Amino acid sequence: MITALAILRRVPVLGWVVLALGLLLGAQTLRLSASQADVARAKAETSKVRAEFGAYRETQERNARQALESFARDAALTAKKRQEAADAEHLARQAAEADAARLRRTAGQLQRYSADLATSLGDRARDTATASSCETADARIVRLSLVVGALDDFAAEAAGAADSAIRAGQLCVASYDALTP
């Protein structure tokens, strides 16, 4: 019987070298296949990470654009409300000035009417009364003119105070509306 050692002695050294090289080549082929599989997995992971990063970056850019657009809309709305508040204040001031002018005209008319009335009553009192009663009628007319004038001044002051209060209230409301979203 032929033993394994005998077979080994019959194979020349060159055969052993070829066999060793074949085994080495087979092992290297297996390692190369494993390395290629690792590279393919790494490429797939890299592609996956790049895709996820791209989606994340797009999401962040979209969120940033939306935040910027929202900020711009809010700023425009606030500016619009401030302008509306300024316009409302201007209109209120114009209306108050027009009311004050109208009140001054009315006051002037009342004062002229009071003076005319005092003059006509004074003339009438002089014509129909005695000297002592004329002085009394004149004094009454003068007092009446003074009272009408004082009432007119008081009405002008009250109207001015009311106009100021109305303007301040409207300005406060407009400022609050301009600052609230």
Backbone as a chain_set.jsonl record, in Angstrom:
{"seq": "MITALAILRRVPVLGWVVLALGLLLGAQTLRLSASQADVARAKAETSKVRAEFGAYRETQERNARQALESFARDAALTAKKRQEAADAEHLARQAAEADAARLRRTAGQLQRYSADLATSLGDRARDTATASSCETADARIVRLSLVVGALDDFAAEAAGAADSAIRAGQLCVASYDALTP", "coords": {"N": [[0.807, -1.15, 0.0], [0.304, 2.16, -0.629], [1.511, 4.859, 0.955], [0.726, 8.044, 2.368], [2.961, 9.509, 2.687], [4.652, 8.436, 0.879], [3.442, 9.193, -1.439], [3.752, 11.818, -1.318], [6.495, 12.024, -1.633], [6.903, 11.345, -4.195], [5.837, 13.377, -5.673], [7.066, 16.056, -7.442], [9.047, 18.923, -6.401], [8.375, 21.201, -7.729], [5.708, 20.827, -8.26], [4.666, 20.994, -5.766], [5.132, 23.63, -5.287], [3.467, 24.781, -7.199], [1.027, 23.873, -6.275], [0.977, 25.199, -3.77], [0.991, 27.812, -4.628], [-1.444, 27.843, -5.97], [-3.217, 27.394, -3.845], [-2.667, 29.699, -2.382], [-3.448, 31.627, -4.23], [-6.175, 31.073, -4.363], [-6.948, 31.703, -1.739], [-6.348, 34.418, -1.711], [-8.137, 35.267, -3.645], [-10.546, 34.809, -2.357], [-10.236, 36.631, -0.237], [-10.12, 38.98, -1.739], [-12.692, 39.022, -2.838], [-14.168, 39.288, -0.493], [-13.234, 41.772, 0.341], [-14.1, 43.348, -1.809], [-16.83, 43.098, -1.434], [-17.041, 44.399, 1.021], [-16.286, 46.973, 0.224], [-18.368, 47.543, -1.535], [-20.501, 47.519, 0.265], [-19.699, 49.701, 1.849], [-19.797, 51.746, -0.049], [-22.545, 51.735, -0.543], [-23.502, 52.445, 1.99], [-22.346, 54.994, 2.15], [-23.673, 56.263, 0.036], [-26.256, 56.143, 1.046], [-25.977, 57.697, 3.387], [-25.254, 60.127, 2.215], [-27.603, 60.674, 0.795], [-29.425, 60.913, 2.927], [-28.259, 63.094, 4.237], [-28.508, 65.013, 2.232], [-31.322, 65.208, 2.096], [-31.781, 66.114, 4.691], [-30.41, 68.584, 4.607], [-31.916, 69.902, 2.61], [-34.36, 70.046, 3.94], [-33.638, 71.693, 6.1], [-32.886, 74.023, 4.705], [-35.35, 74.653, 3.503], [-36.897, 75.099, 5.808], [-35.505, 77.316, 6.81], [-35.955, 79.166, 4.733], [-38.747, 79.379, 4.936], [-38.969, 80.434, 7.525], [-37.676, 82.876, 7.155], [-39.363, 84.035, 5.228], [-41.709, 84.173, 6.746], [-40.873, 85.911, 8.758], [-40.411, 88.175, 7.192], [-43.027, 88.648, 6.267], [-44.287, 89.178, 8.719], [-42.861, 91.446, 9.502], [-43.575, 93.202, 7.453], [-46.317, 93.336, 7.909], [-46.353, 94.465, 10.476], [-45.15, 96.917, 9.894], [-47.104, 97.919, 8.193], [-49.279, 98.102, 9.975], [-48.242, 99.988, 11.741], [-48.06, 102.165, 10.021], [-50.763, 102.495, 9.449], [-51.604, 103.196, 12.0], [-50.262, 105.623, 12.313], [-51.474, 107.038, 10.256], [-54.113, 107.037, 11.179], [-53.776, 108.514, 13.507], [-53.025, 110.944, 12.379], [-55.354, 111.586, 10.93], [-57.13, 111.783, 13.082], [-56.021, 113.948, 14.418], [-56.373, 115.933, 12.471], [-59.179, 115.985, 12.384], [-59.712, 116.811, 14.992], [-58.523, 119.326, 14.961], [-60.132, 120.544, 13.054], [-62.574, 120.456, 14.412], [-61.917, 122.107, 16.574], [-61.464, 124.519, 15.257], [-64.007, 124.961, 14.27], [-65.371, 125.226, 16.706], [-64.103, 127.543, 17.655], [-65.01, 129.396, 15.764], [-67.746, 129.269, 16.3], [-67.703, 130.17, 18.942], [-66.78, 132.755, 18.565], [-68.952, 133.76, 17.115], [-70.928, 133.536, 19.081], [-69.94, 135.333, 20.966], [-70.063, 137.723, 19.508], [-72.811, 137.807, 19.108], [-73.645, 138.008, 21.758], [-72.507, 140.45, 22.433], [-73.877, 142.105, 20.635], [-76.466, 141.702, 21.561], [-76.203, 142.705, 24.132], [-75.702, 145.361, 23.517], [-78.078, 146.087, 22.157], [-79.97, 145.633, 24.161], [-79.038, 147.377, 26.047], [-79.406, 149.815, 24.734], [-82.182, 149.812, 24.501], [-82.893, 149.713, 27.166], [-81.995, 152.174, 28.06], [-83.651, 153.846, 26.662], [-86.217, 153.36, 27.709], [-86.12, 153.328, 30.472], [-85.54, 154.728, 33.71], [-82.817, 156.713, 34.927], [-81.556, 155.434, 37.074], [-82.504, 152.826, 36.824], [-81.436, 152.218, 34.359], [-78.725, 152.016, 34.801], [-78.72, 149.747, 36.319], [-79.75, 147.883, 34.491], [-77.778, 148.036, 32.539], [-75.615, 147.075, 33.99], [-76.471, 144.494, 34.457], [-76.537, 143.502, 31.891], [-73.873, 143.642, 31.18], [-72.812, 141.858, 33.052], [-74.132, 139.563, 32.165], [-72.943, 139.309, 29.631], [-70.316, 138.831, 30.433], [-70.626, 136.403, 31.765], [-71.508, 134.786, 29.635], [-69.235, 134.931, 28.025], [-67.344, 133.718, 29.769], [-68.472, 131.181, 29.966], [-68.174, 130.412, 27.325], [-65.363, 130.363, 27.101], [-64.811, 128.333, 28.947], [-66.107, 126.2, 27.677], [-64.53, 125.984, 25.38], [-62.074, 125.218, 26.516], [-62.829, 122.774, 27.674], [-63.55, 121.348, 25.393], [-61.069, 121.262, 24.083], [-59.598, 119.719, 25.929], [-61.067, 117.345, 25.819], [-60.68, 116.655, 23.123], [-57.899, 116.211, 23.145], [-57.77, 114.021, 24.877], [-59.208, 112.138, 23.408], [-57.567, 111.894, 21.123], [-55.241, 110.88, 22.332], [-56.207, 108.432, 23.299], [-56.938, 107.164, 20.882], [-54.428, 107.031, 19.657], [-53.124, 105.362, 21.429], [-54.592, 102.972, 21.134], [-54.119, 102.464, 18.416], [-51.317, 102.152, 18.444], [-51.093, 99.892, 20.058], [-52.453, 98.034, 18.46], [-50.705, 98.022, 16.32], [-48.513, 96.743, 17.337], [-49.323, 94.235, 18.112], [-49.66, 90.903, 16.91]], "CA": [[0.0, 0.0, 0.0], [1.085, 3.387, -0.802], [1.202, 5.773, 2.05], [0.658, 9.453, 2.006], [4.315, 10.004, 2.642], [5.22, 7.964, -0.359], [2.874, 10.008, -2.512], [4.363, 13.141, -1.203], [7.859, 11.94, -2.113], [6.878, 11.165, -5.64], [5.472, 14.636, -6.33], [8.266, 16.899, -7.455], [9.013, 20.191, -5.665], [7.666, 22.143, -8.574], [4.289, 20.544, -8.054], [4.31, 21.582, -4.473], [5.135, 25.091, -5.456], [2.256, 25.111, -7.948], [-0.079, 23.655, -5.362], [1.017, 26.279, -2.785], [0.562, 29.032, -5.327], [-2.882, 27.703, -6.222], [-3.907, 27.633, -2.577], [-2.481, 31.125, -2.078], [-4.296, 32.372, -5.163], [-7.559, 30.858, -3.933], [-7.155, 32.482, -0.513], [-6.351, 35.83, -2.099], [-9.383, 35.504, -4.364], [-11.577, 34.92, -1.327], [-10.032, 37.912, 0.455], [-10.491, 40.035, -2.678], [-14.158, 39.025, -2.908], [-14.652, 39.851, 0.768], [-12.915, 43.209, 0.312], [-15.006, 43.981, -2.763], [-18.147, 43.152, -0.784], [-16.939, 45.478, 2.016], [-16.283, 48.244, -0.519], [-19.732, 47.745, -2.042], [-21.309, 47.921, 1.422], [-19.285, 51.053, 2.231], [-20.36, 52.66, -1.05], [-23.992, 51.803, -0.311], [-23.676, 53.246, 3.204], [-22.003, 56.372, 1.79], [-24.787, 56.784, -0.771], [-27.383, 56.309, 1.953], [-25.68, 58.855, 4.245], [-25.335, 61.323, 1.364], [-29.026, 60.923, 0.524], [-30.019, 61.418, 4.162], [-27.735, 64.443, 4.456], [-29.144, 65.887, 1.238], [-32.702, 65.436, 2.535], [-31.693, 66.971, 5.891], [-30.03, 69.929, 4.161], [-33.071, 70.482, 1.934], [-35.337, 70.372, 4.987], [-33.142, 72.866, 6.834], [-32.985, 75.183, 3.814], [-36.767, 74.971, 3.369], [-37.302, 75.709, 7.08], [-34.899, 78.648, 6.885], [-36.695, 80.025, 3.8], [-40.072, 79.626, 5.505], [-38.795, 81.345, 8.662], [-37.359, 84.197, 6.603], [-40.589, 84.562, 4.621], [-42.611, 84.502, 7.847], [-40.336, 87.124, 9.38], [-40.651, 89.287, 6.262], [-44.465, 88.936, 6.311], [-44.579, 89.816, 10.004], [-42.293, 92.794, 9.477], [-44.409, 94.015, 6.564], [-47.592, 93.547, 8.597], [-46.1, 95.42, 11.555], [-44.942, 98.223, 9.263], [-48.414, 98.356, 7.699], [-50.075, 98.514, 11.131], [-47.682, 101.26, 12.23], [-48.468, 103.22, 9.086], [-52.19, 102.716, 9.686], [-51.716, 103.928, 13.266], [-49.843, 106.998, 12.048], [-52.532, 107.659, 9.445], [-55.268, 107.258, 12.056], [-53.438, 109.649, 14.375], [-53.067, 112.151, 11.55], [-56.764, 111.889, 10.67], [-57.734, 112.234, 14.341], [-55.522, 115.3, 14.665], [-57.063, 116.832, 11.537], [-60.574, 116.121, 12.826], [-59.725, 117.62, 16.208], [-58.238, 120.708, 14.568], [-61.333, 121.064, 12.394], [-63.561, 120.703, 15.474], [-61.48, 123.275, 17.342], [-61.723, 125.708, 14.429], [-65.46, 125.149, 14.265], [-65.726, 125.75, 18.029], [-63.652, 128.949, 17.732], [-65.951, 130.202, 14.975], [-68.995, 129.337, 17.066], [-67.46, 131.032, 20.101], [-66.753, 134.136, 18.055], [-70.328, 134.146, 16.798], [-71.634, 133.743, 20.346], [-69.47, 136.573, 21.578], [-70.648, 138.836, 18.735], [-74.241, 137.828, 19.417], [-73.767, 138.504, 23.128], [-72.217, 141.894, 22.404], [-75.011, 142.756, 19.965], [-77.593, 141.636, 22.483], [-75.944, 143.659, 25.215], [-75.863, 146.705, 22.96], [-79.491, 146.368, 21.888], [-80.659, 145.737, 25.442], [-78.598, 148.615, 26.68], [-80.102, 150.932, 24.062], [-83.592, 149.734, 24.849], [-83.036, 150.048, 28.584], [-81.81, 153.613, 28.194], [-84.811, 154.541, 26.116], [-87.446, 153.121, 28.45], [-85.993, 153.301, 31.93], [-84.986, 155.913, 34.357], [-81.36, 156.68, 35.011], [-81.105, 154.408, 38.025], [-82.781, 151.495, 36.28], [-80.531, 152.009, 33.222], [-77.458, 151.524, 35.32], [-78.95, 148.373, 36.739], [-79.89, 147.075, 33.274], [-76.447, 147.97, 31.922], [-74.79, 146.184, 34.807], [-76.934, 143.122, 34.213], [-76.119, 143.122, 30.531], [-72.425, 143.422, 31.23], [-72.622, 140.592, 33.764], [-74.556, 138.504, 31.253], [-71.896, 139.174, 28.61], [-69.166, 138.202, 31.08], [-70.972, 134.988, 32.01], [-71.498, 134.097, 28.334], [-67.82, 134.822, 27.635], [-66.714, 132.713, 30.622], [-68.979, 129.877, 29.529], [-67.549, 130.124, 26.041], [-63.973, 129.973, 27.374], [-64.849, 127.019, 29.587], [-66.468, 125.211, 26.645], [-63.359, 125.8, 24.519], [-61.101, 124.427, 27.27], [-63.353, 121.409, 27.807], [-63.457, 120.71, 24.074], [-59.652, 120.973, 23.851], [-59.22, 118.583, 26.775], [-61.719, 116.148, 25.268], [-59.976, 116.307, 21.883], [-56.596, 115.646, 23.52], [-58.009, 112.687, 25.432], [-59.615, 111.257, 22.301], [-56.363, 111.63, 20.321], [-54.359, 110.0, 23.106], [-56.815, 107.102, 23.286], [-56.823, 106.58, 19.543], [-53.025, 106.726, 19.439], [-52.821, 104.184, 22.258], [-55.2, 101.807, 20.482], [-53.393, 102.214, 17.159], [-49.985, 101.622, 18.779], [-51.275, 98.511, 20.532], [-52.784, 97.211, 17.296], [-49.531, 97.907, 15.463], [-47.526, 95.865, 17.947], [-49.837, 92.88, 18.312], [-49.77, 90.191, 15.614]], "C": [[0.872, 1.243, 0.0], [0.62, 4.351, 0.29], [1.229, 7.203, 1.539], [2.053, 10.011, 1.887], [4.97, 9.585, 1.338], [4.7, 8.797, -1.521], [3.548, 11.377, -2.491], [5.787, 13.109, -1.751], [7.893, 11.835, -3.622], [6.527, 12.461, -6.366], [6.716, 15.527, -6.286], [8.039, 18.233, -6.719], [8.245, 21.224, -6.478], [6.167, 21.964, -8.422], [3.813, 21.151, -6.75], [4.243, 23.102, -4.564], [3.849, 25.515, -6.177], [1.039, 24.942, -7.049], [-0.16, 24.789, -4.334], [0.543, 27.577, -3.422], [-0.927, 28.994, -5.621], [-3.696, 27.975, -4.97], [-3.829, 29.118, -2.192], [-3.365, 31.983, -2.975], [-5.759, 32.23, -4.777], [-7.881, 31.688, -2.686], [-7.228, 33.972, -0.838], [-7.635, 36.181, -2.855], [-10.533, 35.642, -3.378], [-11.46, 36.251, -0.576], [-10.445, 39.081, -0.431], [-12.002, 40.134, -2.787], [-14.753, 39.647, -1.651], [-14.405, 41.362, 0.806], [-13.835, 43.949, -0.653], [-16.408, 44.09, -2.18], [-18.15, 44.268, 0.264], [-16.983, 46.846, 1.337], [-17.686, 48.541, -1.041], [-20.652, 48.178, -0.906], [-20.976, 49.357, 1.843], [-19.84, 52.079, 1.246], [-21.855, 52.829, -0.85], [-24.286, 52.65, 0.926], [-23.403, 54.721, 2.919], [-23.129, 57.006, 0.987], [-25.997, 57.063, 0.118], [-27.179, 57.543, 2.839], [-25.771, 60.149, 3.438], [-26.788, 61.685, 1.072], [-29.709, 61.486, 1.766], [-29.554, 62.844, 4.448], [-28.357, 65.432, 3.474], [-30.576, 66.216, 1.631], [-32.719, 66.346, 3.755], [-31.381, 68.411, 5.503], [-31.193, 70.616, 3.454], [-34.143, 70.892, 2.937], [-34.914, 71.624, 5.738], [-33.233, 74.132, 5.974], [-34.434, 75.624, 3.648], [-37.278, 75.648, 4.645], [-36.747, 77.124, 7.217], [-35.625, 79.618, 5.951], [-38.066, 80.384, 4.367], [-39.984, 80.594, 6.677], [-38.51, 82.753, 8.173], [-38.59, 84.834, 5.972], [-41.589, 84.983, 5.698], [-42.164, 85.78, 8.539], [-40.613, 88.333, 8.497], [-42.13, 89.666, 6.255], [-44.832, 89.666, 7.596], [-44.062, 91.246, 10.039], [-43.132, 93.716, 8.595], [-45.746, 94.329, 7.23], [-47.437, 94.567, 9.724], [-45.906, 96.814, 10.983], [-46.272, 98.785, 8.759], [-49.285, 98.848, 8.857], [-49.564, 99.828, 11.708], [-48.094, 102.408, 11.324], [-49.938, 103.537, 9.27], [-52.403, 103.511, 10.975], [-51.326, 105.389, 13.069], [-50.902, 107.733, 11.23], [-53.756, 107.972, 10.302], [-55.004, 108.435, 12.988], [-53.523, 110.96, 13.605], [-54.517, 112.569, 11.277], [-57.457, 112.403, 11.935], [-57.295, 113.658, 14.666], [-56.22, 116.302, 13.748], [-58.505, 117.064, 11.972], [-60.651, 116.988, 14.073], [-59.446, 119.092, 15.883], [-59.449, 121.339, 13.889], [-62.421, 121.361, 13.426], [-63.195, 121.936, 16.282], [-61.737, 124.561, 16.555], [-63.22, 126.014, 14.394], [-65.926, 125.72, 15.613], [-65.286, 127.208, 18.184], [-64.591, 129.867, 16.945], [-67.267, 130.382, 15.727], [-68.837, 130.25, 18.27], [-67.438, 132.497, 19.682], [-68.159, 134.628, 17.725], [-71.131, 134.403, 18.066], [-71.216, 135.041, 21.014], [-70.043, 137.785, 20.839], [-72.14, 138.964, 19.045], [-74.473, 138.404, 20.814], [-73.521, 140.013, 23.169], [-73.362, 142.649, 21.737], [-76.23, 142.797, 20.872], [-77.41, 142.647, 23.614], [-76.147, 145.084, 24.722], [-77.331, 147.033, 22.748], [-80.276, 146.482, 23.189], [-80.286, 147.02, 26.171], [-79.297, 149.824, 26.066], [-81.57, 150.958, 24.466], [-83.803, 150.148, 26.307], [-82.875, 151.545, 28.792], [-83.031, 154.387, 27.721], [-86.018, 154.441, 27.037], [-87.322, 153.257, 29.95], [-85.462, 154.631, 32.449], [-83.488, 155.742, 34.48], [-80.878, 155.591, 35.95], [-81.363, 153.014, 37.496], [-81.898, 151.2, 35.077], [-79.204, 151.462, 33.701], [-77.598, 150.065, 35.738], [-79.058, 147.467, 35.515], [-78.542, 146.941, 32.582], [-75.554, 147.007, 32.695], [-75.185, 144.72, 34.581], [-76.464, 142.625, 32.847], [-74.628, 142.826, 30.512], [-72.137, 142.107, 31.937], [-73.019, 139.415, 32.876], [-73.508, 138.272, 30.175], [-70.675, 138.476, 29.193], [-69.428, 136.709, 31.326], [-70.934, 134.205, 30.703], [-70.068, 133.91, 27.862], [-67.099, 133.751, 28.442], [-67.175, 131.308, 30.237], [-68.341, 129.448, 28.208], [-66.102, 129.676, 26.238], [-63.906, 128.577, 27.992], [-65.161, 125.92, 28.564], [-65.285, 124.94, 25.723], [-62.306, 124.95, 25.223], [-61.553, 122.974, 27.392], [-63.247, 120.662, 26.477], [-62.002, 120.363, 23.756], [-59.183, 119.781, 24.66], [-59.824, 117.29, 26.242], [-61.028, 115.698, 23.983], [-58.626, 115.668, 22.184], [-56.765, 114.229, 24.052], [-58.393, 111.697, 24.334], [-58.402, 110.899, 21.456], [-55.435, 110.668, 21.046], [-54.915, 108.578, 23.119], [-56.681, 106.422, 21.938], [-55.382, 106.2, 19.237], [-52.622, 105.482, 20.217], [-53.365, 102.924, 21.593], [-54.448, 101.459, 19.202], [-52.011, 101.649, 17.428], [-50.09, 100.188, 19.245], [-51.569, 97.597, 19.34], [-51.575, 97.015, 16.398], [-48.523, 96.919, 16.026], [-48.019, 94.444, 18.154], [-50.008, 92.201, 16.959], [-51.188, 89.852, 15.267]], "O": [[1.973, 1.313, 0.547], [-0.575, 4.582, 0.468], [1.691, 7.5, 0.437], [2.302, 10.896, 1.068], [5.764, 10.334, 0.77], [5.431, 9.074, -2.472], [3.854, 11.975, -3.523], [6.24, 14.116, -2.297], [8.881, 12.23, -4.24], [6.874, 12.634, -7.534], [7.329, 15.72, -5.236], [6.892, 18.596, -6.459], [7.527, 22.045, -5.906], [5.437, 22.954, -8.464], [2.731, 21.729, -6.65], [3.377, 23.743, -3.969], [3.221, 26.502, -5.797], [0.129, 25.771, -7.062], [-1.251, 25.287, -4.054], [-0.214, 28.339, -2.821], [-1.6, 30.02, -5.527], [-4.709, 28.673, -5.001], [-4.81, 29.705, -1.735], [-3.962, 32.957, -2.516], [-6.509, 33.202, -4.865], [-8.947, 32.296, -2.59], [-8.07, 34.693, -0.302], [-8.154, 37.287, -2.709], [-11.399, 36.5, -3.547], [-12.464, 36.913, -0.313], [-11.04, 40.05, 0.041], [-12.541, 41.24, -2.824], [-15.706, 40.424, -1.717], [-15.26, 42.13, 1.247], [-14.298, 45.05, -0.353], [-17.1, 45.082, -2.415], [-19.133, 44.998, 0.391], [-17.643, 47.765, 1.822], [-18.135, 49.686, -0.986], [-21.477, 49.077, -1.07], [-21.875, 50.137, 2.157], [-20.298, 53.148, 1.648], [-22.38, 53.936, -0.971], [-25.203, 53.472, 0.919], [-24.135, 55.595, 3.384], [-23.498, 58.155, 1.228], [-26.673, 58.081, -0.033], [-28.101, 58.339, 3.021], [-26.303, 61.149, 3.92], [-27.161, 62.858, 1.098], [-30.489, 62.434, 1.667], [-30.346, 63.696, 4.85], [-28.693, 66.556, 3.846], [-31.004, 67.364, 1.517], [-33.559, 67.241, 3.857], [-32.005, 69.346, 6.004], [-31.432, 71.803, 3.681], [-34.759, 71.949, 2.804], [-35.729, 72.512, 5.985], [-33.615, 75.192, 6.469], [-34.725, 76.82, 3.65], [-38.0, 76.643, 4.579], [-37.442, 78.025, 7.687], [-35.884, 80.762, 6.326], [-38.498, 81.534, 4.293], [-40.829, 81.479, 6.814], [-39.043, 83.72, 8.717], [-38.84, 86.026, 6.153], [-42.237, 86.022, 5.579], [-42.988, 86.634, 8.867], [-41.002, 89.392, 8.99], [-42.467, 90.85, 6.238], [-45.584, 90.64, 7.578], [-44.733, 92.148, 10.54], [-43.371, 94.872, 8.946], [-46.25, 95.448, 7.129], [-48.294, 95.432, 9.904], [-46.435, 97.787, 11.521], [-46.534, 99.982, 8.884], [-49.948, 99.879, 8.745], [-50.352, 100.681, 12.116], [-48.437, 103.491, 11.797], [-50.331, 104.703, 9.253], [-53.267, 104.386, 11.04], [-51.983, 106.288, 13.595], [-51.192, 108.903, 11.479], [-54.362, 109.035, 10.17], [-55.89, 109.253, 13.233], [-54.03, 111.96, 14.114], [-54.864, 113.746, 11.379], [-58.264, 113.331, 11.879], [-58.092, 114.474, 15.13], [-56.612, 117.384, 14.184], [-58.998, 118.191, 11.938], [-61.557, 117.812, 14.2], [-60.06, 119.99, 16.46], [-59.76, 122.509, 14.111], [-63.108, 122.378, 13.338], [-64.069, 122.727, 16.637], [-62.175, 125.565, 17.117], [-63.637, 127.169, 14.477], [-66.784, 126.603, 15.647], [-66.005, 128.015, 18.772], [-64.925, 130.965, 17.391], [-67.826, 131.477, 15.789], [-69.742, 131.022, 18.586], [-68.0, 133.361, 20.354], [-68.512, 135.77, 18.019], [-71.913, 135.351, 18.138], [-72.049, 135.761, 21.563], [-70.459, 138.759, 21.467], [-72.664, 140.064, 19.219], [-75.393, 139.195, 21.02], [-74.233, 140.753, 23.848], [-73.773, 143.708, 22.213], [-76.937, 143.802, 20.939], [-78.346, 143.348, 23.997], [-76.703, 145.918, 25.437], [-77.788, 148.118, 23.109], [-81.153, 147.336, 23.309], [-81.116, 147.654, 26.822], [-79.725, 150.736, 26.774], [-82.125, 152.022, 24.741], [-84.765, 150.842, 26.635], [-83.564, 152.124, 29.631], [-83.399, 155.42, 28.28], [-86.784, 155.401, 27.122], [-88.338, 153.298, 30.643], [-85.012, 155.501, 31.704], [-82.964, 154.679, 34.147], [-79.902, 154.9, 35.657], [-80.546, 152.113, 37.688], [-81.63, 150.032, 34.795], [-78.63, 150.562, 33.09], [-76.693, 149.256, 35.528], [-78.496, 146.372, 35.519], [-78.195, 145.866, 32.093], [-74.822, 146.215, 32.1], [-74.334, 143.833, 34.524], [-76.052, 141.475, 32.689], [-74.186, 141.86, 29.89], [-71.309, 141.323, 31.473], [-72.33, 138.396, 32.839], [-73.219, 137.122, 29.844], [-70.066, 137.63, 28.537], [-68.551, 135.871, 31.116], [-70.397, 133.099, 30.653], [-69.72, 132.846, 27.352], [-66.333, 132.964, 27.887], [-66.379, 130.37, 30.187], [-68.014, 128.279, 28.007], [-65.662, 128.714, 25.609], [-63.07, 127.753, 27.621], [-64.554, 124.849, 28.585], [-65.057, 123.798, 25.326], [-61.711, 124.063, 24.61], [-60.751, 122.054, 27.233], [-62.896, 119.483, 26.446], [-61.727, 119.29, 23.219], [-58.458, 118.926, 24.152], [-59.158, 116.255, 26.22], [-60.813, 114.504, 23.775], [-58.25, 114.686, 21.543], [-55.987, 113.338, 23.711], [-57.946, 110.55, 24.342], [-58.217, 109.734, 21.104], [-54.902, 109.74, 20.437], [-54.158, 107.619, 22.964], [-56.348, 105.24, 21.861], [-55.133, 105.162, 18.624], [-51.866, 104.647, 19.719], [-52.662, 101.917, 21.502], [-54.173, 100.288, 18.937], [-51.568, 100.751, 16.712], [-49.268, 99.352, 18.872], [-50.998, 96.512, 19.229], [-51.427, 95.962, 15.777], [-47.758, 96.318, 15.272], [-47.212, 93.536, 18.353], [-50.439, 92.823, 15.988], [-51.442, 89.259, 14.219]]}, "num_chains": 1, "name": "protein.A"}
